[in-house]
Amino acid sequence: MSFKDQQPQKQPILLVECWQRALSYLQFVHTPTLCSLLRVNKMFYGLAAPLLYSSPFVLVKGNAVKWNEEERTERLVMLLRLFLAELDPTLQAELPPWTTEEDDDDLQEGWINDDTTTSTDKKDDRRHLMSTMVRKYFFHYRWHDHSFLVAKVIPTVFGVTEKRDCHNILHTLDRLFLRHNSGSVLSMCVSVKRSTAQLESLLPTLSCLRRIEVHNIEDISESALDKLVDWIHAHDQRFGTLRELQIGGLTEYDEYDLSRDTFMLKLARAIKHLTVLDTKSWTEAWSMVDQLPVEQLERLALEYGGNKATIQGGDFLLRCKRLKILDLFVPTPSIFRTVAECVSPTMGSSPRVFSSPFLSSGPSVPALERLYLSGSLANLKQSVEDAATAFAGTLKILKVTSVSRSRTTLAPSIRWEGVHMPYLTELQLQHDIARELPFSVLARVAPNLTILKLLVNGIESCGQDNNPVEGILALTKLQVLQLLGAWPLTRSFIRGLRTSVEGLKILDIERCLGIELDETMQELSRMEYLWRVGWDLEDISEEVERVVELWKVKAPQIEVGSIGWDEYYV
């Protein structure tokens, strides 16, 4: 045996950055998986913990499916007590006394998620684990506006009843938690209603700050905004780390914090090297789109606020040379026509005259990878066609939501003639736009599609004689198929999934018509990779209950039950 043969064979090693990118897709979606990764090794602990605990209050508050309001409140109370216990004693002294309950049941099994602990774990072990998470990660990544704690959590912990006192304590908590960990804060939420004086004192320590979310913009004055802009300029000049900005968003009452003030443009221009811009509820964003600094943007979310103004072209997109992710409310059918004509000049009947003064160096189509569209059905149909032409060579994810209802669709109207999107792996159409999709051309247009989600509201059948769903069977690489709505299916279609789509892992047919659970499971139980079948189990008959129990024994590897709307909307 030669010396070379005696040497151990080196196995390929996946870079930590690759693992980080892969695990980022699990945030908010696969919490149990992230919890399991904490215990694999030190590397996975370091990668999973920031994703799982960067926003622990929001994580608990958003889990409305697993816990009722009382259960969520109990966990939020326990979480706040943990954070208070980890504060520096000098910072604790600035708060009023709070109650502690050492023997309460807040640390019951799986308080963050039922899968985080096992039945043999000790309460002290769980407390130590969460204490470690708190010490290292709370407000490390995000400074949220936790106004929802005012209603029940703060009164329970601090024993106060007046709403004003609760808000004062909340403001103090924001300030103290930020001071406690200011040297490692990467992003924070700034409420403009609060004084920016505390930010000025923290400026020397916020050396890692990358993202700012500006909330409570509805009643903001220009002078207050100018102070925040000056602070951003000072931080940019000192550290130069700011890259991301969100203007507006949902309030504590889940309502959009709308602003129609044109001077909000100062915020967008304040950051020198802006790569992510999320305008959320700034309704004047569209009217000032040619003034936005989009040249360095990698991600852009434009206008959620219901702006009624229209725009006749998308010339601004040709300035977004680095754009990878676009989240857009479509104001006009021709929004992507300019970009599409650059890719396919035959679309235009005459030479294109660009209206934007920024295009003197010539147009360049951005290599867009993810596209999220919403708007009226009339605007979306043409936009989806043009977008497929414009970004066919780079697009990986396409999600479209129509916000208006129209039940007159008799035939699919989206025309993807000559379009080929080889890199598209995920397609999601929501509401009536889903009925405009021609199933027969899907395999030709997106042969590598692995995720297909179609949602149509209403109880009437959304099937069309000239657009049978059997066209989906040609998508042989599908792994996730969700047909949410009254889609007419047959047993032969289910059999076709077993024979043609062998790699299918998740199938959601919860409200589909024409099939029974028993015959469905008979066809699917032999699929090698299938582990989840979505089926409505509310108000079911005894016969269906018997079928469910039967298949738990015959095919224990397949979970049957409602998958839930929350997983669809992720």
C-alpha positions as CSV (number, residue, x, y, z in Angstrom):
1,M,0.0,0.0,0.0
2,S,1.4,3.3,-1.0
3,F,1.8,6.3,1.3
4,K,-0.9,8.1,-0.6
5,D,-3.3,5.3,0.0
6,Q,-2.7,5.4,3.7
7,Q,-3.6,9.0,4.0
8,P,-7.2,9.7,5.3
9,Q,-9.5,10.9,2.6
10,K,-10.6,14.5,3.2
11,Q,-14.3,15.1,3.2
12,P,-15.7,18.2,1.6
13,I,-16.5,20.9,4.2
14,L,-19.4,23.2,3.8
15,L,-18.5,26.8,4.7
16,V,-20.1,28.4,7.7
17,E,-21.5,31.1,5.5
18,C,-23.3,28.5,3.4
19,W,-24.9,27.0,6.6
20,Q,-25.9,30.5,7.7
21,R,-27.7,31.1,4.4
22,A,-29.4,27.8,4.6
23,L,-30.6,28.2,8.2
24,S,-31.9,31.7,7.5
25,Y,-34.8,30.1,5.6
26,L,-36.0,28.4,8.8
27,Q,-36.6,31.6,10.8
28,F,-40.4,32.1,11.7
29,V,-41.2,28.8,9.8
30,H,-39.4,25.9,11.5
31,T,-39.0,26.9,15.1
32,P,-38.7,23.3,16.4
33,T,-35.9,22.6,13.9
34,L,-34.0,25.7,15.2
35,C,-34.5,24.5,18.7
36,S,-33.0,21.1,17.9
37,L,-30.0,22.7,16.1
38,L,-29.1,24.4,19.4
39,R,-28.0,21.1,20.8
40,V,-26.0,19.8,17.8
41,N,-22.7,21.5,18.4
42,K,-21.2,24.9,19.0
43,M,-21.3,26.0,15.4
44,F,-25.0,25.3,15.0
45,Y,-25.7,26.9,18.3
46,G,-24.0,30.1,17.2
47,L,-26.0,30.0,13.9
48,A,-29.4,29.0,15.2
49,A,-29.6,31.1,18.4
50,P,-29.7,34.5,16.7
51,L,-32.4,33.4,14.4
52,L,-34.5,31.9,17.2
53,Y,-34.1,34.5,19.9
54,S,-33.4,37.7,18.0
55,S,-37.1,38.7,18.6
56,P,-38.3,36.5,21.5
57,F,-41.3,38.6,22.5
58,V,-42.5,38.7,18.9
59,L,-41.9,34.9,18.6
60,V,-44.2,34.2,21.6
61,K,-46.8,36.8,20.6
62,G,-47.1,35.5,17.0
63,N,-47.7,31.9,18.1
64,A,-51.5,32.3,18.1
65,V,-52.0,28.8,16.6
66,K,-50.4,26.8,19.5
67,W,-51.4,29.0,22.5
68,N,-54.4,31.0,23.4
69,E,-54.1,34.6,24.7
70,E,-53.8,33.6,28.4
71,E,-51.0,31.1,27.6
72,R,-49.1,33.6,25.5
73,T,-49.4,36.2,28.3
74,E,-48.0,33.7,30.8
75,R,-45.0,33.1,28.6
76,L,-44.4,36.8,27.9
77,V,-44.5,37.5,31.7
78,M,-41.9,34.8,32.3
79,L,-39.8,36.1,29.4
80,L,-39.8,39.7,30.7
81,R,-38.7,38.5,34.2
82,L,-35.8,36.7,32.6
83,F,-34.6,39.8,30.9
84,L,-35.0,41.9,34.0
85,A,-32.9,39.4,36.0
86,E,-30.1,39.7,33.4
87,L,-29.9,43.5,33.5
88,D,-26.9,45.1,35.1
89,P,-27.8,46.0,38.8
90,T,-27.2,49.7,38.2
91,L,-29.8,49.5,35.3
92,Q,-32.2,47.5,37.5
93,A,-32.2,50.3,40.0
94,E,-33.8,52.7,37.5
95,L,-36.9,50.5,37.3
96,P,-39.7,50.3,39.9
97,P,-39.8,47.0,41.9
98,W,-41.1,44.0,40.1
99,T,-42.7,40.8,41.3
100,T,-41.0,37.4,41.1
101,E,-42.7,34.0,41.4
102,E,-40.1,31.3,41.8
103,D,-42.6,28.5,42.1
104,D,-45.0,29.5,39.4
105,D,-45.7,27.4,36.3
106,D,-44.3,29.8,33.7
107,L,-41.4,27.4,33.0
108,Q,-43.7,24.6,32.0
109,E,-42.7,22.1,29.4
110,G,-41.8,23.8,26.1
111,W,-42.7,27.4,27.0
112,I,-41.2,28.8,23.8
113,N,-42.1,25.7,21.7
114,D,-43.3,22.3,22.7
115,D,-40.3,20.7,21.1
116,T,-37.6,22.7,22.8
117,T,-37.3,20.4,25.8
118,T,-38.0,16.8,26.6
119,S,-40.0,15.4,29.5
120,T,-36.8,14.5,31.4
121,D,-35.3,18.0,31.4
122,K,-34.9,19.9,34.6
123,K,-36.5,23.3,35.3
124,D,-33.1,24.7,36.3
125,D,-31.6,23.5,33.1
126,R,-34.3,25.3,31.0
127,R,-33.8,28.5,33.1
128,H,-30.0,28.3,32.6
129,L,-30.4,27.8,28.8
130,M,-32.8,30.7,28.5
131,S,-30.7,32.9,30.7
132,T,-27.8,32.3,28.4
133,M,-29.9,33.2,25.4
134,V,-31.1,36.4,27.0
135,R,-27.6,37.5,28.0
136,K,-26.2,37.1,24.6
137,Y,-28.9,37.8,22.1
138,F,-31.7,40.1,23.5
139,F,-31.7,43.3,21.4
140,H,-28.6,42.0,19.7
141,Y,-30.3,42.1,16.4
142,R,-33.5,44.1,16.8
143,W,-35.0,46.8,19.0
144,H,-38.7,46.3,18.6
145,D,-41.6,48.5,19.7
146,H,-43.1,46.1,22.2
147,S,-46.3,48.2,22.9
148,F,-48.3,45.0,23.2
149,L,-46.7,44.4,26.6
150,V,-48.6,47.3,28.0
151,A,-52.0,45.6,28.2
152,K,-51.3,42.7,30.5
153,V,-47.6,41.8,30.9
154,I,-46.2,45.0,32.4
155,P,-49.2,45.3,34.9
156,T,-48.6,41.7,36.0
157,V,-44.8,42.0,36.5
158,F,-44.7,45.5,38.0
159,G,-48.1,45.6,39.7
160,V,-49.3,48.9,38.1
161,T,-52.7,49.5,36.6
162,E,-52.6,53.0,35.1
163,K,-52.0,52.9,31.4
164,R,-49.7,56.0,31.6
165,D,-47.5,54.2,34.2
166,C,-47.3,51.1,32.0
167,H,-46.2,53.2,29.0
168,N,-43.5,55.0,31.1
169,I,-42.2,51.6,32.2
170,L,-42.1,50.4,28.6
171,H,-40.1,53.4,27.5
172,T,-37.7,52.9,30.4
173,L,-37.3,49.2,29.4
174,D,-36.5,50.2,25.8
175,R,-33.8,52.5,27.0
176,L,-32.3,50.2,29.6
177,F,-32.2,47.1,27.3
178,L,-30.5,49.1,24.6
179,R,-27.9,50.5,27.0
180,H,-27.4,47.0,28.4
181,N,-26.3,45.6,25.0
182,S,-25.6,48.6,22.8
183,G,-22.2,47.5,21.7
184,S,-23.6,44.6,19.7
185,V,-26.9,45.9,18.4
186,L,-27.3,45.3,14.7
187,S,-30.8,46.8,14.2
188,M,-33.3,48.7,16.2
189,C,-36.8,50.2,16.0
190,V,-37.0,54.0,16.5
191,S,-40.3,55.4,17.6
192,V,-40.4,59.0,16.4
193,K,-42.8,59.9,19.1
194,R,-40.1,59.4,21.6
195,S,-37.2,61.7,22.1
196,T,-34.0,61.1,20.1
197,A,-31.9,62.5,23.0
198,Q,-31.3,58.9,24.2
199,L,-30.0,58.0,20.8
200,E,-27.5,60.8,21.0
201,S,-26.0,59.5,24.2
202,L,-25.8,56.0,22.7
203,L,-24.1,57.1,19.5
204,P,-20.5,56.2,20.6
205,T,-21.5,52.6,21.5
206,L,-23.7,51.6,18.5
207,S,-20.7,50.7,16.4
208,C,-22.4,47.6,14.8
209,L,-25.7,49.2,13.9
210,R,-26.9,48.1,10.4
211,R,-30.6,48.6,10.2
212,I,-33.1,51.3,11.5
213,E,-36.9,50.9,11.5
214,V,-38.7,54.2,11.9
215,H,-42.2,53.8,13.4
216,N,-45.0,56.2,14.5
217,I,-44.5,58.3,11.3
218,E,-48.2,59.3,11.0
219,D,-47.9,62.5,13.1
220,I,-44.3,63.2,12.7
221,S,-43.1,66.8,12.4
222,E,-40.4,67.8,9.9
223,S,-38.3,69.2,12.7
224,A,-38.4,65.9,14.6
225,L,-37.5,64.0,11.5
226,D,-34.6,66.4,10.9
227,K,-33.1,65.5,14.3
228,L,-33.3,61.8,13.4
229,V,-31.7,62.5,10.0
230,D,-28.9,64.5,11.7
231,W,-28.3,61.5,14.0
232,I,-28.1,59.1,11.1
233,H,-25.6,61.4,9.3
234,A,-23.5,61.5,12.5
235,H,-23.5,57.7,12.8
236,D,-22.7,57.2,9.1
237,Q,-19.8,59.6,9.4
238,R,-18.4,57.9,12.5
239,F,-19.0,54.2,11.8
240,G,-20.4,53.8,8.2
241,T,-22.2,50.6,9.1
242,L,-25.8,51.6,8.3
243,R,-27.2,49.7,5.3
244,E,-31.0,49.1,5.8
245,L,-34.0,51.4,6.4
246,Q,-37.7,50.7,7.0
247,I,-40.1,53.6,7.0
248,G,-43.4,52.8,8.8
249,G,-45.0,49.5,9.4
250,L,-47.7,48.0,11.5
251,T,-48.6,49.7,14.8
252,E,-49.3,47.8,18.1
253,Y,-52.9,47.6,16.9
254,D,-52.0,45.9,13.7
255,E,-52.9,48.9,11.7
256,Y,-50.6,50.6,9.1
257,D,-48.8,53.7,10.4
258,L,-49.6,55.8,7.3
259,S,-47.7,59.0,6.3
260,R,-48.3,61.2,3.2
261,D,-45.5,63.6,4.1
262,T,-43.1,64.2,1.2
263,F,-40.3,65.2,3.6
264,M,-40.0,61.5,4.5
265,L,-37.7,61.4,1.5
266,K,-35.0,62.8,3.7
267,L,-34.9,59.5,5.6
268,A,-34.3,57.5,2.4
269,R,-31.5,59.8,1.4
270,A,-29.9,60.0,4.9
271,I,-28.0,56.7,4.7
272,K,-24.9,56.9,2.4
273,H,-24.7,53.2,1.4
274,L,-28.3,52.1,1.5
275,T,-28.8,48.5,0.3
276,V,-32.3,47.7,1.8
277,L,-35.2,50.1,1.6
278,D,-38.7,49.2,2.9
279,T,-41.2,52.0,2.6
280,K,-44.0,50.0,4.1
281,S,-46.7,52.6,4.7
282,W,-45.2,55.7,3.3
283,T,-47.9,56.4,0.7
284,E,-45.9,59.0,-1.2
285,A,-43.1,56.6,-2.2
286,W,-44.5,56.1,-5.6
287,S,-45.0,59.7,-6.4
288,M,-41.3,60.4,-5.5
289,V,-39.8,57.1,-6.9
290,D,-37.5,59.0,-9.3
291,Q,-35.9,60.7,-6.3
292,L,-35.3,57.6,-4.2
293,P,-31.6,56.5,-4.0
294,V,-32.1,53.0,-5.5
295,E,-28.8,52.6,-7.3
296,Q,-27.2,50.5,-4.6
297,L,-30.3,48.7,-3.4
298,E,-30.3,44.9,-3.1
299,R,-33.9,44.8,-1.7
300,L,-36.8,47.2,-2.2
301,A,-40.3,47.1,-0.7
302,L,-42.4,49.9,-2.2
303,E,-45.7,51.2,-1.0
304,Y,-48.1,49.2,1.2
305,G,-50.2,52.1,2.1
306,G,-52.9,52.1,-0.7
307,N,-51.6,55.1,-2.7
308,K,-54.1,55.9,-5.4
309,A,-51.6,57.7,-7.6
310,T,-50.7,55.9,-10.9
311,I,-47.4,55.6,-12.6
312,Q,-47.1,55.0,-16.3
313,G,-43.7,53.2,-16.4
314,G,-41.0,51.4,-14.4
315,D,-38.0,53.3,-15.6
316,F,-36.8,53.5,-12.1
317,L,-36.1,49.8,-12.1
318,L,-33.4,50.3,-14.7
319,R,-31.5,52.3,-12.0
320,C,-31.7,49.4,-9.6
321,K,-28.7,47.6,-11.1
322,R,-28.0,45.6,-7.9
323,L,-31.5,44.7,-7.0
324,K,-32.2,41.1,-6.0
325,I,-35.5,41.2,-4.1
326,L,-38.5,43.4,-5.0
327,D,-41.7,43.7,-3.0
328,L,-44.1,45.8,-5.0
329,F,-47.7,47.1,-4.9
330,V,-48.5,47.3,-8.7
331,P,-50.1,50.6,-9.6
332,T,-50.4,50.1,-13.3
333,P,-50.3,47.2,-15.8
334,S,-47.3,48.6,-17.6
335,I,-45.0,48.7,-14.6
336,F,-42.6,46.1,-16.0
337,R,-43.0,47.0,-19.7
338,T,-39.9,49.1,-19.8
339,V,-37.7,46.4,-18.4
340,A,-39.3,43.7,-20.6
341,E,-38.7,45.7,-23.7
342,C,-35.0,45.9,-22.8
343,V,-34.9,42.1,-22.7
344,S,-37.2,41.5,-25.7
345,P,-37.1,44.6,-28.0
346,T,-39.8,43.1,-30.3
347,M,-42.4,43.9,-27.6
348,G,-42.3,47.6,-28.4
349,S,-43.6,48.9,-31.7
350,S,-41.3,52.0,-31.7
351,P,-38.0,53.0,-30.1
352,R,-38.3,53.6,-26.4
353,V,-37.8,57.1,-25.0
354,F,-36.8,56.9,-21.3
355,S,-38.4,59.5,-19.1
356,S,-35.9,59.2,-16.2
357,P,-32.9,61.6,-16.3
358,F,-30.7,58.9,-14.5
359,L,-30.6,56.6,-17.6
360,S,-28.1,58.6,-19.6
361,S,-25.6,55.7,-19.4
362,G,-28.0,53.3,-21.0
363,P,-30.5,50.8,-19.4
364,S,-29.4,47.7,-17.6
365,V,-31.9,45.1,-16.3
366,P,-31.4,44.1,-12.7
367,A,-30.7,40.4,-12.0
368,L,-33.9,40.0,-9.8
369,E,-34.1,36.7,-7.8
370,R,-37.3,37.2,-5.7
371,L,-40.4,39.1,-6.8
372,Y,-43.4,39.7,-4.5
373,L,-46.4,41.5,-6.2
374,S,-49.7,42.7,-5.0
375,G,-52.5,44.8,-6.5
376,S,-55.7,44.7,-8.4
377,L,-56.3,41.7,-10.7
378,A,-56.5,44.0,-13.7
379,N,-53.1,45.4,-13.1
380,L,-51.5,42.1,-12.1
381,K,-52.2,40.0,-15.2
382,Q,-50.1,42.1,-17.6
383,S,-47.5,42.8,-14.9
384,V,-46.9,39.1,-14.3
385,E,-46.5,38.5,-18.0
386,D,-44.0,41.3,-18.4
387,A,-42.1,40.4,-15.3
388,A,-41.6,36.8,-16.5
389,T,-40.1,38.2,-19.7
390,A,-38.0,40.8,-17.9
391,F,-36.5,38.5,-15.2
392,A,-36.7,35.1,-16.8
393,G,-33.0,34.4,-16.6
394,T,-32.6,35.1,-12.9
395,L,-36.0,34.8,-11.1
396,K,-36.1,32.1,-8.4
397,I,-39.2,33.0,-6.3
398,L,-42.5,34.6,-7.6
399,K,-45.4,35.4,-5.3
400,V,-48.5,37.3,-6.5
401,T,-51.5,38.4,-4.5
402,S,-54.6,40.0,-6.0
403,V,-56.5,42.3,-3.6
404,S,-59.7,42.6,-5.6
405,R,-62.4,39.9,-6.1
406,S,-63.8,38.9,-9.5
407,R,-65.7,35.7,-10.1
408,T,-66.2,36.1,-13.8
409,T,-62.9,34.3,-14.8
410,L,-63.9,31.6,-17.3
411,A,-60.5,30.8,-18.7
412,P,-56.8,31.5,-17.7
413,S,-55.6,34.8,-19.2
414,I,-51.9,34.9,-18.3
415,R,-49.9,34.3,-21.4
416,W,-46.4,33.1,-21.0
417,E,-45.7,32.6,-24.7
418,G,-42.0,32.0,-25.3
419,V,-41.1,32.5,-21.7
420,H,-38.6,30.1,-20.0
421,M,-37.7,30.5,-16.3
422,P,-35.1,27.8,-15.6
423,Y,-34.3,29.0,-12.1
424,L,-37.8,29.5,-10.8
425,T,-38.3,27.1,-7.9
426,E,-41.2,28.7,-6.0
427,L,-44.5,30.0,-7.4
428,Q,-47.3,31.3,-5.1
429,L,-50.5,32.8,-6.4
430,Q,-53.1,34.1,-4.0
431,H,-56.8,34.8,-4.7
432,D,-58.2,35.4,-8.2
433,I,-54.9,35.7,-9.9
434,A,-54.5,31.9,-9.2
435,R,-57.4,31.2,-11.5
436,E,-55.5,33.0,-14.3
437,L,-52.7,30.5,-14.3
438,P,-52.6,28.1,-17.3
439,F,-51.5,24.7,-15.9
440,S,-50.7,23.3,-19.3
441,V,-47.7,25.5,-19.8
442,L,-46.2,25.3,-16.3
443,A,-43.8,22.5,-17.1
444,R,-42.4,24.3,-20.1
445,V,-42.2,27.7,-18.4
446,A,-40.7,26.5,-15.0
447,P,-39.4,23.0,-15.4
448,N,-37.5,23.1,-12.1
449,L,-40.4,24.3,-9.9
450,T,-40.3,22.6,-6.4
451,I,-42.9,24.7,-4.6
452,L,-46.4,25.5,-6.0
453,K,-49.0,27.3,-3.8
454,L,-52.4,28.3,-5.1
455,L,-55.0,29.9,-2.9
456,V,-58.5,30.9,-3.9
457,N,-61.1,32.1,-1.4
458,G,-64.8,31.1,-1.6
459,I,-66.8,28.0,-1.6
460,E,-67.6,27.8,-5.3
461,S,-65.6,25.6,-7.5
462,C,-62.5,27.3,-9.0
463,G,-62.0,24.7,-11.7
464,Q,-62.2,25.4,-15.4
465,D,-63.0,22.9,-18.2
466,N,-60.3,24.3,-20.5
467,N,-57.7,24.4,-17.7
468,P,-57.5,21.0,-15.9
469,V,-55.3,20.8,-12.9
470,E,-53.7,17.6,-14.4
471,G,-51.2,20.0,-16.0
472,I,-49.5,20.1,-12.6
473,L,-48.5,16.5,-12.9
474,A,-45.9,17.5,-15.5
475,L,-44.0,19.3,-12.7
476,T,-42.0,16.2,-11.8
477,K,-39.6,18.0,-9.4
478,L,-42.3,19.3,-7.1
479,Q,-41.7,18.9,-3.4
480,V,-44.5,21.1,-1.9
481,L,-48.0,21.4,-3.5
482,Q,-50.7,23.5,-1.7
483,L,-54.1,23.8,-3.4
484,L,-56.1,25.8,-1.0
485,G,-59.6,26.4,-2.3
486,A,-62.4,24.5,-3.9
487,W,-60.2,22.9,-6.6
488,P,-61.9,19.9,-8.3
489,L,-59.7,16.9,-8.0
490,T,-60.0,13.2,-9.0
491,R,-58.5,10.0,-7.7
492,S,-56.6,9.7,-11.0
493,F,-55.0,13.1,-10.2
494,I,-53.9,11.8,-6.8
495,R,-52.6,8.6,-8.4
496,G,-50.7,10.8,-10.9
497,L,-48.9,12.5,-8.1
498,R,-47.7,9.2,-6.8
499,T,-46.4,8.0,-10.2
500,S,-45.2,11.3,-11.7
501,V,-44.2,13.5,-8.7
502,E,-42.2,11.0,-6.7
503,G,-40.3,13.5,-4.7
504,L,-43.4,15.2,-3.2
505,K,-43.0,15.9,0.5
506,I,-46.0,18.1,1.4
507,L,-49.4,18.0,-0.1
508,D,-52.2,20.4,1.1
509,I,-55.6,19.7,-0.4
510,E,-57.6,20.7,2.6
511,R,-60.7,22.2,0.9
512,C,-60.5,20.5,-2.5
513,L,-63.5,18.8,-4.0
514,G,-64.2,15.4,-5.4
515,I,-61.9,13.2,-3.3
516,E,-62.2,11.3,0.0
517,L,-59.5,10.9,2.6
518,D,-59.4,7.1,2.5
519,E,-58.9,6.8,-1.2
520,T,-56.3,9.7,-1.1
521,M,-54.3,7.9,1.6
522,Q,-54.5,4.6,-0.3
523,E,-52.8,6.3,-3.3
524,L,-50.3,8.4,-1.3
525,S,-49.2,6.0,1.5
526,R,-46.5,4.4,-0.6
527,M,-44.8,7.6,-1.6
528,E,-41.2,7.5,-0.3
529,Y,-40.7,11.1,0.8
530,L,-44.3,12.3,1.6
531,W,-44.6,13.2,5.3
532,R,-47.5,15.6,5.5
533,V,-51.0,15.7,4.0
534,G,-53.2,18.7,4.6
535,W,-56.8,17.8,5.3
536,D,-59.7,19.6,7.1
537,L,-60.4,17.7,10.3
538,E,-62.8,20.2,11.9
539,D,-66.3,19.0,12.5
540,I,-65.6,15.7,10.9
541,S,-67.9,12.6,11.1
542,E,-67.1,9.5,13.1
543,E,-66.3,7.7,9.9
544,V,-63.6,10.2,9.0
545,E,-62.2,10.0,12.5
546,R,-62.0,6.2,12.1
547,V,-60.1,6.7,8.8
548,V,-57.7,9.1,10.4
549,E,-56.9,6.7,13.2
550,L,-56.6,3.8,10.7
551,W,-54.0,5.6,8.6
552,K,-52.0,6.7,11.7
553,V,-51.3,2.9,12.1
554,K,-50.9,2.0,8.5
555,A,-48.8,5.0,7.5
556,P,-47.3,6.5,10.7
557,Q,-44.7,8.4,8.7
558,I,-47.4,10.7,7.1
559,E,-49.0,13.4,9.3
560,V,-52.6,14.1,8.4
561,G,-54.4,17.3,9.4
562,S,-54.8,21.0,8.8
563,I,-51.5,22.6,7.8
564,G,-52.9,26.1,8.5
565,W,-53.0,29.4,6.8
566,D,-50.0,30.8,8.7
567,E,-47.6,28.4,6.9
568,Y,-49.1,29.3,3.5
569,Y,-48.6,33.0,4.1
570,V,-44.9,32.7,5.2
